[in-house]
Amino acid sequence: MKSAITGGAGFIGSHLVEHLLAAGDDVAVLDNLSTGRIENLAPVLKNPRFTFTEGNILDRRAVDSLVRGADRVFHLAAAVGVNLIVEHPLESLRTNIHGTEVVLDAVLDAGASLLLASTSEVYGKNASDSLNEESDRILGSALKSRWTYAAAKGIDEAFAHSYWREFGLHVAIVRLFNTVGPRQRGRYGMVVPRLIRQALSGEPVTVYGDGLQTRCFSYVGDIVPAITRISAEPAAYGNAYNLGGSHEISIMTLAQRIVELLESPSTITLVPYEEAYAEGYEDMRRRVPDNSRSRALVGFEPKTTLDEIILNVAAEFRLGAGGRASQPRAAAVAAG
């Protein structure tokens, strides 16, 4: 089978590449390396069943070349991370809306199936006990970048659903909730790697807001196989599926656990949102997934504990520091 991946040099994409190659697929990747890194693909660059092209999903010719002859396509390319979205809203909108339409058209013409990676951001401020795929979307002002991103990803989903309904495109949607693991970086606003890097370096561990906002973190090693299984299920076409962790935790408790587990000397500092982000940022107090639909379809059940996630991410940072994790400042610079 031939699989094509947009955004395959990114955090999740690179893990998906390895998973598909291990399953025997030929894999082609298109990535503009704006947030992805070629280093993420180092383990597979010499694999004869792997090809990489640097390019943009806004370029129809590049996307056509990627999907030509593919049996299935995984669309992961997107503007991601809170910092990038808030600081570059126009770029984010163009990439997430126009880029997705380009991919949908190309996949339809190629006769392939498509897995569209969406996000829990589409639920916006909805703080229900657990969010299922039919839960209401509660968005803030359209003039705030956080909510324009959520709106854009919702439009992506609407595009995909319309291509399925009107053209018969074999497309399924997954909504990812705070996926974490090795190769993720904190510079785009991802909280777990940021806090871990700070704890390993002995810096103050910075928690934004009051720290009482809660999330459910999931491990990339649990998410990638589920994505692949959903992509292979005809019953998934035209539907969306939550994929997230099962343990709700506040960001303050997360920070405390990171410091404790890594035996860090760091203190925990609260930072107001207005100091942490550019203008246009709002947060949501709670985000908890209901995974019932994905569990029923493919048996999805997150297995990796939060402690295991923390230790796996920390191990990569330590390795990146040349084994010098006991020297906090050196580790911070190397992991930066």
C-alpha positions in Angstrom: 0.0 0.0 0.0 1.2 3.5 -0.7 0.5 6.2 1.9 1.0 9.9 1.5 1.3 12.4 4.4 1.1 16.1 4.5 3.0 17.5 7.4 5.0 14.3 7.8 8.1 15.9 9.3 6.1 17.2 12.2 5.8 15.7 15.7 2.9 13.4 15.0 3.6 13.0 11.3 7.0 11.6 11.8 5.7 9.0 14.2 3.1 8.1 11.7 5.7 7.7 9.0 7.6 5.2 11.1 4.4 3.3 12.0 3.4 3.0 8.4 6.8 2.0 7.2 6.9 -0.7 9.9 3.6 -2.0 8.6 5.0 -2.4 5.1 3.7 0.7 3.3 5.5 2.9 0.8 5.3 6.4 2.3 5.6 9.8 0.7 5.8 13.0 2.7 5.2 16.7 1.8 6.3 19.3 4.4 7.4 22.9 4.2 9.5 22.5 7.4 7.9 25.6 9.0 7.2 23.7 12.2 8.3 20.2 11.2 12.0 19.3 11.2 13.9 17.1 8.9 15.7 15.7 12.0 12.4 14.1 12.9 12.7 11.9 9.9 16.4 11.0 10.4 15.6 7.3 11.2 13.8 6.8 7.9 15.6 9.0 5.4 17.5 6.1 3.9 14.6 3.7 3.7 14.0 2.9 0.1 10.2 2.9 0.6 10.3 6.5 1.9 10.4 9.7 -0.1 10.4 13.3 1.2 9.5 16.5 -0.7 9.9 20.0 0.8 6.8 21.9 -0.3 3.6 23.7 0.7 0.1 22.4 0.7 -1.0 25.7 -0.9 0.9 24.5 -4.0 -1.5 22.3 -6.0 1.2 20.8 -8.2 3.2 19.8 -5.1 0.1 18.2 -3.6 -0.8 16.5 -6.8 2.6 15.0 -7.0 2.4 13.7 -3.5 -1.0 12.0 -3.8 -0.5 10.6 -7.3 -0.8 6.8 -7.0 -1.5 6.9 -3.3 -4.1 4.5 -1.8 -4.6 6.7 1.3 -3.6 10.2 2.4 -3.1 11.6 5.9 -3.6 15.3 6.0 -1.7 16.5 9.1 -0.2 19.7 7.7 -1.5 22.8 9.5 -0.6 25.9 11.4 -0.2 24.5 14.9 0.6 25.7 18.4 -0.9 28.5 20.4 2.1 30.9 19.9 2.1 30.6 16.1 -1.7 30.9 15.8 -1.8 34.1 18.0 1.2 35.7 16.4 0.5 34.8 12.8 -3.3 34.6 12.4 -3.4 35.3 8.6 -0.8 32.7 7.8 -2.7 30.2 10.0 -6.0 30.9 8.3 -4.6 30.6 4.8 -2.8 27.3 5.6 -5.7 25.7 7.5 -8.5 26.7 5.1 -7.1 27.1 1.6 -4.5 24.4 2.1 -7.1 21.8 3.2 -9.2 22.6 0.2 -6.3 22.0 -2.1 -5.6 18.7 -0.4 -9.3 17.7 -0.7 -9.4 18.5 -4.4 -6.2 16.6 -5.1 -7.2 13.5 -3.2 -10.6 13.4 -4.9 -8.9 13.6 -8.3 -6.4 10.9 -7.3 -9.1 8.5 -6.1 -7.5 8.0 -2.8 -9.0 7.9 0.7 -8.2 10.7 3.2 -7.7 11.0 7.0 -8.1 14.6 8.1 -6.4 15.5 11.4 -8.5 18.1 13.2 -8.3 19.3 16.8 -10.2 19.6 20.1 -9.9 23.3 19.6 -13.1 23.1 17.5 -15.1 22.7 20.7 -13.9 26.1 21.9 -15.0 27.1 25.4 -17.3 24.2 25.9 -16.3 22.9 29.4 -18.7 19.9 29.6 -17.8 16.9 31.7 -16.9 15.1 28.5 -17.0 16.3 24.9 -18.5 14.0 22.3 -18.4 14.5 18.6 -21.9 16.1 18.6 -21.1 18.5 21.4 -21.8 22.2 20.8 -19.0 24.4 19.7 -18.7 27.6 21.9 -16.4 30.1 20.4 -15.3 33.5 21.5 -14.9 36.7 19.4 -14.0 36.2 15.8 -11.5 39.0 16.3 -9.4 36.9 18.7 -6.9 34.6 17.0 -7.6 31.6 19.3 -11.2 31.4 18.1 -10.4 32.1 14.4 -8.1 29.1 14.5 -10.9 27.0 16.0 -13.3 28.3 13.4 -10.9 27.5 10.6 -10.5 23.9 11.8 -14.2 23.6 11.9 -14.4 24.8 8.3 -11.8 22.2 7.4 -14.1 19.5 8.9 -17.2 21.0 7.1 -15.2 20.9 3.8 -14.3 17.3 4.3 -17.8 16.3 5.3 -19.2 18.1 2.2 -16.7 16.4 -0.1 -17.9 13.0 1.3 -21.6 13.9 1.0 -21.5 15.6 -2.4 -18.6 13.8 -4.2 -18.4 10.5 -2.3 -14.8 11.2 -1.1 -13.7 8.5 1.3 -12.7 10.9 4.2 -12.6 10.4 8.0 -11.8 13.0 10.6 -10.0 12.7 13.9 -10.0 15.3 16.6 -6.8 15.2 18.6 -6.7 16.2 22.3 -3.4 17.4 23.6 -1.2 14.7 22.0 2.3 14.6 23.6 5.5 12.7 23.1 9.1 12.7 21.9 9.9 15.2 19.1 7.3 17.7 20.3 8.7 21.2 21.1 7.4 23.8 23.5 8.3 26.8 21.4 4.9 26.8 19.7 3.0 26.8 23.0 2.9 23.0 23.8 2.8 23.0 27.5 4.2 19.5 28.5 7.6 19.8 26.6 7.9 23.4 27.8 7.5 22.5 31.4 9.7 19.5 31.1 12.5 21.5 29.5 12.3 24.1 32.2 12.3 21.5 35.0 15.3 19.7 33.5 17.2 23.0 33.2 16.4 24.1 36.7 14.6 27.2 35.4 11.4 28.4 37.0 8.5 26.3 35.7 6.0 28.8 34.3 2.3 28.1 34.6 0.1 30.5 32.7 -3.0 31.9 34.3 -4.1 30.5 37.7 -3.1 26.9 36.7 -6.6 25.5 37.5 -7.4 25.0 33.8 -7.6 21.2 33.1 -6.6 19.0 30.1 -6.4 15.3 29.2 -3.0 14.4 27.7 -2.5 11.5 25.3 0.6 9.8 24.1 1.6 9.8 20.5 2.3 6.1 20.6 -1.3 5.5 21.5 -2.7 8.0 19.0 -0.9 7.0 15.8 -2.1 3.4 15.6 -5.6 4.6 16.3 -5.4 7.1 13.4 -4.2 4.4 11.1 -7.0 2.0 12.1 -9.6 4.7 11.6 -8.3 5.5 8.2 -8.9 1.9 7.1 -12.5 1.7 8.3 -15.1 2.5 5.6 -17.6 3.0 8.4 -15.5 6.1 9.5 -16.1 8.0 6.2 -18.0 11.2 6.8 -17.6 11.1 10.5 -15.4 12.6 13.2 -13.7 10.8 16.0 -12.2 12.1 19.3 -8.8 10.7 20.2 -7.6 11.9 23.6 -6.4 10.9 27.1 -8.5 9.6 29.9 -7.0 11.4 32.9 -8.0 15.0 33.6 -5.4 17.1 35.3 -4.9 20.8 36.1 -1.9 22.5 34.6 -0.7 23.4 38.1 -0.9 19.7 39.2 0.9 18.7 36.0 3.7 21.2 36.7 4.0 19.9 40.3 4.2 16.3 39.0 6.9 17.1 36.5 9.0 18.8 39.1 8.5 15.9 41.5 9.0 13.1 39.0 12.1 14.6 37.5 13.5 15.6 40.9 14.0 19.1 39.7 15.1 22.0 41.9 12.8 24.3 39.9 10.1 26.5 41.5 6.7 27.0 40.0 5.8 30.5 38.9 2.4 31.8 37.8 2.5 34.0 34.7 -0.5 36.1 33.6 -1.8 35.3 30.1 -1.3 38.9 29.0 2.5 38.4 29.7 2.7 35.0 28.1 1.0 35.6 24.8 0.4 38.3 22.3 -2.9 40.2 22.2 -5.8 38.0 21.1 -5.4 35.0 23.4 -8.1 33.4 25.5 -8.0 30.1 27.2 -10.7 27.5 28.1 -11.1 26.2 31.6 -11.6 22.5 30.8 -11.3 20.1 27.9 -12.2 16.4 28.4 -12.8 14.0 25.5 -15.5 11.3 25.3 -13.7 8.6 23.3 -16.7 6.3 23.1 -17.1 6.6 19.3 -13.5 5.7 18.5 -13.5 3.0 21.1 -16.5 1.4 19.5 -15.0 1.7 16.0 -11.4 0.6 16.5 -11.1 -0.3 20.2 -9.2 2.9 21.1 -8.1 2.9 24.7 -5.2 5.2 25.8 -2.8 3.0 27.7 0.3 5.2 28.5 0.1 6.9 31.9 1.0 10.6 32.4 4.1 9.6 34.4 5.3 7.5 31.4 4.6 10.4 29.0 6.7 12.8 31.2 9.6 10.3 31.5 9.6 9.5 27.8 9.7 13.2 26.8 12.3 14.0 29.4 14.5 11.1 28.2 14.5 12.6 24.7 15.6 16.0 26.1 18.3 14.4 28.1 19.5 12.5 25.0 19.5 15.7 23.1 21.7 17.2 25.7 24.3 14.6 25.0 23.6 12.8 28.2 24.4 15.8 30.3 21.0 16.2 31.9 22.8 16.4 35.3 24.2 19.8 34.1 21.0 21.9 34.0 22.1 24.9 31.9 23.9 22.8 29.3 20.7 20.7 28.9 18.6 23.8 28.5 20.7 25.2 25.7 20.9 21.9 23.8 17.2 21.1 24.1 16.2 24.7 23.4 
